[in-house]
Amino acid sequence: MSDSIVLNETQTFTIENYGFGNLPLEVANEVLKDGRTFSHFIERWIPNQPQYSSLIWINGCKEYDFVDDKNIKYDEKTFTCNGCKFVPSNMLGAGRTFDKEVFEKKANNLVYCIVSNVNFPEIKIKFVKGSELIKIYPKGSIPLKDHVKFFN
């Protein structure tokens, strides 16, 4: 694990200078609270922060979003007002099924970067080993009711 990435510690940031042309800021806030949209931006933002500069963003939809100088793989997952699902994306959505064995194998080989945008533009970031996370949330889902507990 990179020396600059601290596990199980929450860091809080306020995103500044964002928007889209003359779109009202309230609309941009609404769009960025959607985890599908937000993830495209946050995955590029994270390695540009000094404390996360050891992370290298992986372009495209891969099985993980970042690697570090020790080839540790990290996957960003967004904690929204619907909670946080950290199962592989191909197991989410209509007609898709949860495969516990595949999920556990993947989770055991990752560090998750859980980013809360519940109070956007304030965000919270916490890095957690997948092997630890699946002990607490074996179905790959952190409910919204655990938001405060998870990030404390």
Disulfide bonds with the S-S distance in Angstrom:
none
